[in-house]
Amino acid sequence: MNKSMYKIIENYMYECMKDTAHDPEHIFRVLYLSLNIASKINEDINFDILIASCLLHDIGREEQYKNQNICHAEIGGIMAKEFLLRNGWSEKNADHIKNCISTHRFRGNNIPETLEAKILFDSDKL
């Protein structure tokens, strides 16, 4: 991911993050843990997907705060996909990121399946 795109995503994350328990520092801890885990895995990892998923994984927290019936992971995935499509990402990659984000909370049947989603899930729980 180029620096310009990283800054666009990071700025959007800052705009969305208003939860003091899940603040930008939490996001960066998850990002750094994810990159550390990914560096140890000897498989193909799409780092653009992983980085964007980490940066955006909690952007739905404010919506959940406003309405406890909303899952921040599900709404966050939708918000991320819409944002990424507006910023030139392909439908395929935006969907992949949406899936990573929507499964990072993993409750019930919404299991992380891709390598990037599994890394995000584990990093968020550490």
Phi and psi in radians as a Rosetta constraint file:
Dihedral C 1 N 2 CA 2 C 2 CIRCULARHARMONIC -1.373 0.35
Dihedral N 2 CA 2 C 2 N 3 CIRCULARHARMONIC 2.826 0.35
Dihedral C 2 N 3 CA 3 C 3 CIRCULARHARMONIC -1.065 0.35
Dihedral N 3 CA 3 C 3 N 4 CIRCULARHARMONIC -0.660 0.35
Dihedral C 3 N 4 CA 4 C 4 CIRCULARHARMONIC -1.083 0.35
Dihedral N 4 CA 4 C 4 N 5 CIRCULARHARMONIC -0.817 0.35
Dihedral C 4 N 5 CA 5 C 5 CIRCULARHARMONIC -1.159 0.35
Dihedral N 5 CA 5 C 5 N 6 CIRCULARHARMONIC -0.699 0.35
Dihedral C 5 N 6 CA 6 C 6 CIRCULARHARMONIC -0.989 0.35
Dihedral N 6 CA 6 C 6 N 7 CIRCULARHARMONIC -0.804 0.35
Dihedral C 6 N 7 CA 7 C 7 CIRCULARHARMONIC -1.129 0.35
Dihedral N 7 CA 7 C 7 N 8 CIRCULARHARMONIC -0.663 0.35
Dihedral C 7 N 8 CA 8 C 8 CIRCULARHARMONIC -1.073 0.35
Dihedral N 8 CA 8 C 8 N 9 CIRCULARHARMONIC -0.809 0.35
Dihedral C 8 N 9 CA 9 C 9 CIRCULARHARMONIC -1.175 0.35
Dihedral N 9 CA 9 C 9 N 10 CIRCULARHARMONIC -0.770 0.35
Dihedral C 9 N 10 CA 10 C 10 CIRCULARHARMONIC -1.051 0.35
Dihedral N 10 CA 10 C 10 N 11 CIRCULARHARMONIC -0.764 0.35
Dihedral C 10 N 11 CA 11 C 11 CIRCULARHARMONIC -1.094 0.35
Dihedral N 11 CA 11 C 11 N 12 CIRCULARHARMONIC -0.694 0.35
Dihedral C 11 N 12 CA 12 C 12 CIRCULARHARMONIC -1.122 0.35
Dihedral N 12 CA 12 C 12 N 13 CIRCULARHARMONIC -0.719 0.35
Dihedral C 12 N 13 CA 13 C 13 CIRCULARHARMONIC -1.021 0.35
Dihedral N 13 CA 13 C 13 N 14 CIRCULARHARMONIC -0.823 0.35
Dihedral C 13 N 14 CA 14 C 14 CIRCULARHARMONIC -1.032 0.35
Dihedral N 14 CA 14 C 14 N 15 CIRCULARHARMONIC -0.693 0.35
Dihedral C 14 N 15 CA 15 C 15 CIRCULARHARMONIC -1.076 0.35
Dihedral N 15 CA 15 C 15 N 16 CIRCULARHARMONIC -0.633 0.35
Dihedral C 15 N 16 CA 16 C 16 CIRCULARHARMONIC -1.517 0.35
Dihedral N 16 CA 16 C 16 N 17 CIRCULARHARMONIC -0.405 0.35
Dihedral C 16 N 17 CA 17 C 17 CIRCULARHARMONIC -1.486 0.35
Dihedral N 17 CA 17 C 17 N 18 CIRCULARHARMONIC 1.873 0.35
Dihedral C 17 N 18 CA 18 C 18 CIRCULARHARMONIC -2.220 0.35
Dihedral N 18 CA 18 C 18 N 19 CIRCULARHARMONIC 0.052 0.35
Dihedral C 18 N 19 CA 19 C 19 CIRCULARHARMONIC -1.567 0.35
Dihedral N 19 CA 19 C 19 N 20 CIRCULARHARMONIC 2.097 0.35
Dihedral C 19 N 20 CA 20 C 20 CIRCULARHARMONIC -1.224 0.35
Dihedral N 20 CA 20 C 20 N 21 CIRCULARHARMONIC -0.445 0.35
Dihedral C 20 N 21 CA 21 C 21 CIRCULARHARMONIC -1.349 0.35
Dihedral N 21 CA 21 C 21 N 22 CIRCULARHARMONIC -0.532 0.35
Dihedral C 21 N 22 CA 22 C 22 CIRCULARHARMONIC -2.090 0.35
Dihedral N 22 CA 22 C 22 N 23 CIRCULARHARMONIC 1.184 0.35
Dihedral C 22 N 23 CA 23 C 23 CIRCULARHARMONIC -1.563 0.35
Dihedral N 23 CA 23 C 23 N 24 CIRCULARHARMONIC 3.106 0.35
Dihedral C 23 N 24 CA 24 C 24 CIRCULARHARMONIC -0.982 0.35
Dihedral N 24 CA 24 C 24 N 25 CIRCULARHARMONIC -0.545 0.35
Dihedral C 24 N 25 CA 25 C 25 CIRCULARHARMONIC -1.091 0.35
Dihedral N 25 CA 25 C 25 N 26 CIRCULARHARMONIC -0.679 0.35
Dihedral C 25 N 26 CA 26 C 26 CIRCULARHARMONIC -1.057 0.35
Dihedral N 26 CA 26 C 26 N 27 CIRCULARHARMONIC -0.777 0.35
Dihedral C 26 N 27 CA 27 C 27 CIRCULARHARMONIC -1.032 0.35
Dihedral N 27 CA 27 C 27 N 28 CIRCULARHARMONIC -0.798 0.35
Dihedral C 27 N 28 CA 28 C 28 CIRCULARHARMONIC -1.198 0.35
Dihedral N 28 CA 28 C 28 N 29 CIRCULARHARMONIC -0.605 0.35
Dihedral C 28 N 29 CA 29 C 29 CIRCULARHARMONIC -1.075 0.35
Dihedral N 29 CA 29 C 29 N 30 CIRCULARHARMONIC -0.772 0.35
Dihedral C 29 N 30 CA 30 C 30 CIRCULARHARMONIC -1.097 0.35
Dihedral N 30 CA 30 C 30 N 31 CIRCULARHARMONIC -0.755 0.35
Dihedral C 30 N 31 CA 31 C 31 CIRCULARHARMONIC -1.047 0.35
Dihedral N 31 CA 31 C 31 N 32 CIRCULARHARMONIC -0.865 0.35
Dihedral C 31 N 32 CA 32 C 32 CIRCULARHARMONIC -1.149 0.35
Dihedral N 32 CA 32 C 32 N 33 CIRCULARHARMONIC -0.692 0.35
Dihedral C 32 N 33 CA 33 C 33 CIRCULARHARMONIC -1.101 0.35
Dihedral N 33 CA 33 C 33 N 34 CIRCULARHARMONIC -0.740 0.35
Dihedral C 33 N 34 CA 34 C 34 CIRCULARHARMONIC -1.075 0.35
Dihedral N 34 CA 34 C 34 N 35 CIRCULARHARMONIC -0.770 0.35
Dihedral C 34 N 35 CA 35 C 35 CIRCULARHARMONIC -1.153 0.35
Dihedral N 35 CA 35 C 35 N 36 CIRCULARHARMONIC -0.629 0.35
Dihedral C 35 N 36 CA 36 C 36 CIRCULARHARMONIC -1.141 0.35
Dihedral N 36 CA 36 C 36 N 37 CIRCULARHARMONIC -0.830 0.35
Dihedral C 36 N 37 CA 37 C 37 CIRCULARHARMONIC -1.058 0.35
Dihedral N 37 CA 37 C 37 N 38 CIRCULARHARMONIC -0.824 0.35
Dihedral C 37 N 38 CA 38 C 38 CIRCULARHARMONIC -1.061 0.35
Dihedral N 38 CA 38 C 38 N 39 CIRCULARHARMONIC -0.602 0.35
Dihedral C 38 N 39 CA 39 C 39 CIRCULARHARMONIC -1.190 0.35
Dihedral N 39 CA 39 C 39 N 40 CIRCULARHARMONIC -0.320 0.35
Dihedral C 39 N 40 CA 40 C 40 CIRCULARHARMONIC -1.650 0.35
Dihedral N 40 CA 40 C 40 N 41 CIRCULARHARMONIC -0.164 0.35
Dihedral C 40 N 41 CA 41 C 41 CIRCULARHARMONIC -1.622 0.35
Dihedral N 41 CA 41 C 41 N 42 CIRCULARHARMONIC 2.312 0.35
Dihedral C 41 N 42 CA 42 C 42 CIRCULARHARMONIC -1.701 0.35
Dihedral N 42 CA 42 C 42 N 43 CIRCULARHARMONIC 0.870 0.35
Dihedral C 42 N 43 CA 43 C 43 CIRCULARHARMONIC -2.355 0.35
Dihedral N 43 CA 43 C 43 N 44 CIRCULARHARMONIC 2.904 0.35
Dihedral C 43 N 44 CA 44 C 44 CIRCULARHARMONIC -1.234 0.35
Dihedral N 44 CA 44 C 44 N 45 CIRCULARHARMONIC 2.094 0.35
Dihedral C 44 N 45 CA 45 C 45 CIRCULARHARMONIC -2.118 0.35
Dihedral N 45 CA 45 C 45 N 46 CIRCULARHARMONIC 2.327 0.35
Dihedral C 45 N 46 CA 46 C 46 CIRCULARHARMONIC -1.510 0.35
Dihedral N 46 CA 46 C 46 N 47 CIRCULARHARMONIC 1.761 0.35
Dihedral C 46 N 47 CA 47 C 47 CIRCULARHARMONIC -1.181 0.35
Dihedral N 47 CA 47 C 47 N 48 CIRCULARHARMONIC -0.509 0.35
Dihedral C 47 N 48 CA 48 C 48 CIRCULARHARMONIC -1.107 0.35
Dihedral N 48 CA 48 C 48 N 49 CIRCULARHARMONIC -0.761 0.35
Dihedral C 48 N 49 CA 49 C 49 CIRCULARHARMONIC -1.112 0.35
Dihedral N 49 CA 49 C 49 N 50 CIRCULARHARMONIC -0.808 0.35
Dihedral C 49 N 50 CA 50 C 50 CIRCULARHARMONIC -1.092 0.35
Dihedral N 50 CA 50 C 50 N 51 CIRCULARHARMONIC -0.843 0.35
Dihedral C 50 N 51 CA 51 C 51 CIRCULARHARMONIC -1.101 0.35
Dihedral N 51 CA 51 C 51 N 52 CIRCULARHARMONIC -0.839 0.35
Dihedral C 51 N 52 CA 52 C 52 CIRCULARHARMONIC -1.086 0.35
Dihedral N 52 CA 52 C 52 N 53 CIRCULARHARMONIC -0.715 0.35
Dihedral C 52 N 53 CA 53 C 53 CIRCULARHARMONIC -1.095 0.35
Dihedral N 53 CA 53 C 53 N 54 CIRCULARHARMONIC -0.751 0.35
Dihedral C 53 N 54 CA 54 C 54 CIRCULARHARMONIC -1.114 0.35
Dihedral N 54 CA 54 C 54 N 55 CIRCULARHARMONIC -0.829 0.35
Dihedral C 54 N 55 CA 55 C 55 CIRCULARHARMONIC -1.089 0.35
Dihedral N 55 CA 55 C 55 N 56 CIRCULARHARMONIC -0.579 0.35
Dihedral C 55 N 56 CA 56 C 56 CIRCULARHARMONIC -1.798 0.35
Dihedral N 56 CA 56 C 56 N 57 CIRCULARHARMONIC 0.020 0.35
Dihedral C 56 N 57 CA 57 C 57 CIRCULARHARMONIC -1.128 0.35
Dihedral N 57 CA 57 C 57 N 58 CIRCULARHARMONIC -0.396 0.35
Dihedral C 57 N 58 CA 58 C 58 CIRCULARHARMONIC -1.999 0.35
Dihedral N 58 CA 58 C 58 N 59 CIRCULARHARMONIC 0.337 0.35
Dihedral C 58 N 59 CA 59 C 59 CIRCULARHARMONIC -1.181 0.35
Dihedral N 59 CA 59 C 59 N 60 CIRCULARHARMONIC -0.258 0.35
Dihedral C 59 N 60 CA 60 C 60 CIRCULARHARMONIC -1.560 0.35
Dihedral N 60 CA 60 C 60 N 61 CIRCULARHARMONIC 0.058 0.35
Dihedral C 60 N 61 CA 61 C 61 CIRCULARHARMONIC -1.052 0.35
Dihedral N 61 CA 61 C 61 N 62 CIRCULARHARMONIC -0.700 0.35
Dihedral C 61 N 62 CA 62 C 62 CIRCULARHARMONIC -1.111 0.35
Dihedral N 62 CA 62 C 62 N 63 CIRCULARHARMONIC -0.695 0.35
Dihedral C 62 N 63 CA 63 C 63 CIRCULARHARMONIC -1.093 0.35
Dihedral N 63 CA 63 C 63 N 64 CIRCULARHARMONIC -0.697 0.35
Dihedral C 63 N 64 CA 64 C 64 CIRCULARHARMONIC -1.180 0.35
Dihedral N 64 CA 64 C 64 N 65 CIRCULARHARMONIC -0.660 0.35
Dihedral C 64 N 65 CA 65 C 65 CIRCULARHARMONIC -1.075 0.35
Dihedral N 65 CA 65 C 65 N 66 CIRCULARHARMONIC -0.714 0.35
Dihedral C 65 N 66 CA 66 C 66 CIRCULARHARMONIC -1.216 0.35
Dihedral N 66 CA 66 C 66 N 67 CIRCULARHARMONIC -0.573 0.35
Dihedral C 66 N 67 CA 67 C 67 CIRCULARHARMONIC -2.470 0.35
Dihedral N 67 CA 67 C 67 N 68 CIRCULARHARMONIC 1.833 0.35
Dihedral C 67 N 68 CA 68 C 68 CIRCULARHARMONIC -1.122 0.35
Dihedral N 68 CA 68 C 68 N 69 CIRCULARHARMONIC -0.209 0.35
Dihedral C 68 N 69 CA 69 C 69 CIRCULARHARMONIC -1.423 0.35
Dihedral N 69 CA 69 C 69 N 70 CIRCULARHARMONIC -0.147 0.35
Dihedral C 69 N 70 CA 70 C 70 CIRCULARHARMONIC -1.669 0.35
Dihedral N 70 CA 70 C 70 N 71 CIRCULARHARMONIC 2.347 0.35
Dihedral C 70 N 71 CA 71 C 71 CIRCULARHARMONIC -1.557 0.35
Dihedral N 71 CA 71 C 71 N 72 CIRCULARHARMONIC 2.151 0.35
Dihedral C 71 N 72 CA 72 C 72 CIRCULARHARMONIC -1.068 0.35
Dihedral N 72 CA 72 C 72 N 73 CIRCULARHARMONIC -0.532 0.35
Dihedral C 72 N 73 CA 73 C 73 CIRCULARHARMONIC -1.210 0.35
Dihedral N 73 CA 73 C 73 N 74 CIRCULARHARMONIC -0.751 0.35
Dihedral C 73 N 74 CA 74 C 74 CIRCULARHARMONIC -1.177 0.35
Dihedral N 74 CA 74 C 74 N 75 CIRCULARHARMONIC -0.860 0.35
Dihedral C 74 N 75 CA 75 C 75 CIRCULARHARMONIC -1.194 0.35
Dihedral N 75 CA 75 C 75 N 76 CIRCULARHARMONIC -0.612 0.35
Dihedral C 75 N 76 CA 76 C 76 CIRCULARHARMONIC -1.099 0.35
Dihedral N 76 CA 76 C 76 N 77 CIRCULARHARMONIC -0.679 0.35
Dihedral C 76 N 77 CA 77 C 77 CIRCULARHARMONIC -1.078 0.35
Dihedral N 77 CA 77 C 77 N 78 CIRCULARHARMONIC -0.736 0.35
Dihedral C 77 N 78 CA 78 C 78 CIRCULARHARMONIC -1.135 0.35
Dihedral N 78 CA 78 C 78 N 79 CIRCULARHARMONIC -0.805 0.35
Dihedral C 78 N 79 CA 79 C 79 CIRCULARHARMONIC -1.061 0.35
Dihedral N 79 CA 79 C 79 N 80 CIRCULARHARMONIC -0.749 0.35
Dihedral C 79 N 80 CA 80 C 80 CIRCULARHARMONIC -1.112 0.35
Dihedral N 80 CA 80 C 80 N 81 CIRCULARHARMONIC -0.782 0.35
Dihedral C 80 N 81 CA 81 C 81 CIRCULARHARMONIC -1.055 0.35
Dihedral N 81 CA 81 C 81 N 82 CIRCULARHARMONIC -0.816 0.35
Dihedral C 81 N 82 CA 82 C 82 CIRCULARHARMONIC -1.064 0.35
Dihedral N 82 CA 82 C 82 N 83 CIRCULARHARMONIC -0.768 0.35
Dihedral C 82 N 83 CA 83 C 83 CIRCULARHARMONIC -1.074 0.35
Dihedral N 83 CA 83 C 83 N 84 CIRCULARHARMONIC -0.825 0.35
Dihedral C 83 N 84 CA 84 C 84 CIRCULARHARMONIC -1.141 0.35
Dihedral N 84 CA 84 C 84 N 85 CIRCULARHARMONIC -0.701 0.35
Dihedral C 84 N 85 CA 85 C 85 CIRCULARHARMONIC -1.089 0.35
Dihedral N 85 CA 85 C 85 N 86 CIRCULARHARMONIC -0.672 0.35
Dihedral C 85 N 86 CA 86 C 86 CIRCULARHARMONIC -1.151 0.35
Dihedral N 86 CA 86 C 86 N 87 CIRCULARHARMONIC -0.363 0.35
Dihedral C 86 N 87 CA 87 C 87 CIRCULARHARMONIC -1.909 0.35
Dihedral N 87 CA 87 C 87 N 88 CIRCULARHARMONIC 0.448 0.35
Dihedral C 87 N 88 CA 88 C 88 CIRCULARHARMONIC 1.534 0.35
Dihedral N 88 CA 88 C 88 N 89 CIRCULARHARMONIC 0.119 0.35
Dihedral C 88 N 89 CA 89 C 89 CIRCULARHARMONIC -1.347 0.35
Dihedral N 89 CA 89 C 89 N 90 CIRCULARHARMONIC 2.640 0.35
Dihedral C 89 N 90 CA 90 C 90 CIRCULARHARMONIC -1.263 0.35
Dihedral N 90 CA 90 C 90 N 91 CIRCULARHARMONIC 2.726 0.35
Dihedral C 90 N 91 CA 91 C 91 CIRCULARHARMONIC -1.000 0.35
Dihedral N 91 CA 91 C 91 N 92 CIRCULARHARMONIC -0.746 0.35
Dihedral C 91 N 92 CA 92 C 92 CIRCULARHARMONIC -1.055 0.35
Dihedral N 92 CA 92 C 92 N 93 CIRCULARHARMONIC -0.860 0.35
Dihedral C 92 N 93 CA 93 C 93 CIRCULARHARMONIC -1.222 0.35
Dihedral N 93 CA 93 C 93 N 94 CIRCULARHARMONIC -0.659 0.35
Dihedral C 93 N 94 CA 94 C 94 CIRCULARHARMONIC -1.114 0.35
Dihedral N 94 CA 94 C 94 N 95 CIRCULARHARMONIC -0.676 0.35
Dihedral C 94 N 95 CA 95 C 95 CIRCULARHARMONIC -1.149 0.35
Dihedral N 95 CA 95 C 95 N 96 CIRCULARHARMONIC -0.698 0.35
Dihedral C 95 N 96 CA 96 C 96 CIRCULARHARMONIC -1.067 0.35
Dihedral N 96 CA 96 C 96 N 97 CIRCULARHARMONIC -0.777 0.35
Dihedral C 96 N 97 CA 97 C 97 CIRCULARHARMONIC -1.155 0.35
Dihedral N 97 CA 97 C 97 N 98 CIRCULARHARMONIC -0.734 0.35
Dihedral C 97 N 98 CA 98 C 98 CIRCULARHARMONIC -0.972 0.35
Dihedral N 98 CA 98 C 98 N 99 CIRCULARHARMONIC -0.771 0.35
Dihedral C 98 N 99 CA 99 C 99 CIRCULARHARMONIC -1.128 0.35
Dihedral N 99 CA 99 C 99 N 100 CIRCULARHARMONIC -0.764 0.35
Dihedral C 99 N 100 CA 100 C 100 CIRCULARHARMONIC -1.014 0.35
Dihedral N 100 CA 100 C 100 N 101 CIRCULARHARMONIC -0.794 0.35
Dihedral C 100 N 101 CA 101 C 101 CIRCULARHARMONIC -1.221 0.35
Dihedral N 101 CA 101 C 101 N 102 CIRCULARHARMONIC -0.772 0.35
Dihedral C 101 N 102 CA 102 C 102 CIRCULARHARMONIC -1.191 0.35
Dihedral N 102 CA 102 C 102 N 103 CIRCULARHARMONIC -0.370 0.35
Dihedral C 102 N 103 CA 103 C 103 CIRCULARHARMONIC -1.772 0.35
Dihedral N 103 CA 103 C 103 N 104 CIRCULARHARMONIC -0.014 0.35
Dihedral C 103 N 104 CA 104 C 104 CIRCULARHARMONIC -1.201 0.35
Dihedral N 104 CA 104 C 104 N 105 CIRCULARHARMONIC -0.322 0.35
Dihedral C 104 N 105 CA 105 C 105 CIRCULARHARMONIC -1.562 0.35
Dihedral N 105 CA 105 C 105 N 106 CIRCULARHARMONIC -0.465 0.35
Dihedral C 105 N 106 CA 106 C 106 CIRCULARHARMONIC 0.640 0.35
Dihedral N 106 CA 106 C 106 N 107 CIRCULARHARMONIC 1.579 0.35
Dihedral C 106 N 107 CA 107 C 107 CIRCULARHARMONIC -2.238 0.35
Dihedral N 107 CA 107 C 107 N 108 CIRCULARHARMONIC 2.346 0.35
Dihedral C 107 N 108 CA 108 C 108 CIRCULARHARMONIC 1.259 0.35
Dihedral N 108 CA 108 C 108 N 109 CIRCULARHARMONIC -2.173 0.35
Dihedral C 108 N 109 CA 109 C 109 CIRCULARHARMONIC -1.697 0.35
Dihedral N 109 CA 109 C 109 N 110 CIRCULARHARMONIC 0.065 0.35
Dihedral C 109 N 110 CA 110 C 110 CIRCULARHARMONIC -1.588 0.35
Dihedral N 110 CA 110 C 110 N 111 CIRCULARHARMONIC 1.246 0.35
Dihedral C 110 N 111 CA 111 C 111 CIRCULARHARMONIC -1.488 0.35
Dihedral N 111 CA 111 C 111 N 112 CIRCULARHARMONIC 2.331 0.35
Dihedral C 111 N 112 CA 112 C 112 CIRCULARHARMONIC -1.119 0.35
Dihedral N 112 CA 112 C 112 N 113 CIRCULARHARMONIC 2.237 0.35
Dihedral C 112 N 113 CA 113 C 113 CIRCULARHARMONIC -2.002 0.35
Dihedral N 113 CA 113 C 113 N 114 CIRCULARHARMONIC -0.618 0.35
Dihedral C 113 N 114 CA 114 C 114 CIRCULARHARMONIC -1.434 0.35
Dihedral N 114 CA 114 C 114 N 115 CIRCULARHARMONIC 2.811 0.35
Dihedral C 114 N 115 CA 115 C 115 CIRCULARHARMONIC -1.047 0.35
Dihedral N 115 CA 115 C 115 N 116 CIRCULARHARMONIC -0.747 0.35
Dihedral C 115 N 116 CA 116 C 116 CIRCULARHARMONIC -1.094 0.35
Dihedral N 116 CA 116 C 116 N 117 CIRCULARHARMONIC -0.714 0.35
Dihedral C 116 N 117 CA 117 C 117 CIRCULARHARMONIC -1.154 0.35
Dihedral N 117 CA 117 C 117 N 118 CIRCULARHARMONIC -0.699 0.35
Dihedral C 117 N 118 CA 118 C 118 CIRCULARHARMONIC -1.143 0.35
Dihedral N 118 CA 118 C 118 N 119 CIRCULARHARMONIC -0.717 0.35
Dihedral C 118 N 119 CA 119 C 119 CIRCULARHARMONIC -1.120 0.35
Dihedral N 119 CA 119 C 119 N 120 CIRCULARHARMONIC -0.784 0.35
Dihedral C 119 N 120 CA 120 C 120 CIRCULARHARMONIC -1.049 0.35
Dihedral N 120 CA 120 C 120 N 121 CIRCULARHARMONIC -0.813 0.35
Dihedral C 120 N 121 CA 121 C 121 CIRCULARHARMONIC -0.985 0.35
Dihedral N 121 CA 121 C 121 N 122 CIRCULARHARMONIC -0.891 0.35
Dihedral C 121 N 122 CA 122 C 122 CIRCULARHARMONIC -1.109 0.35
Dihedral N 122 CA 122 C 122 N 123 CIRCULARHARMONIC -0.753 0.35
Dihedral C 122 N 123 CA 123 C 123 CIRCULARHARMONIC -1.113 0.35
Dihedral N 123 CA 123 C 123 N 124 CIRCULARHARMONIC -0.663 0.35
Dihedral C 123 N 124 CA 124 C 124 CIRCULARHARMONIC -1.177 0.35
Dihedral N 124 CA 124 C 124 N 125 CIRCULARHARMONIC -0.496 0.35
Dihedral C 124 N 125 CA 125 C 125 CIRCULARHARMONIC -1.517 0.35
Dihedral N 125 CA 125 C 125 N 126 CIRCULARHARMONIC -0.314 0.35
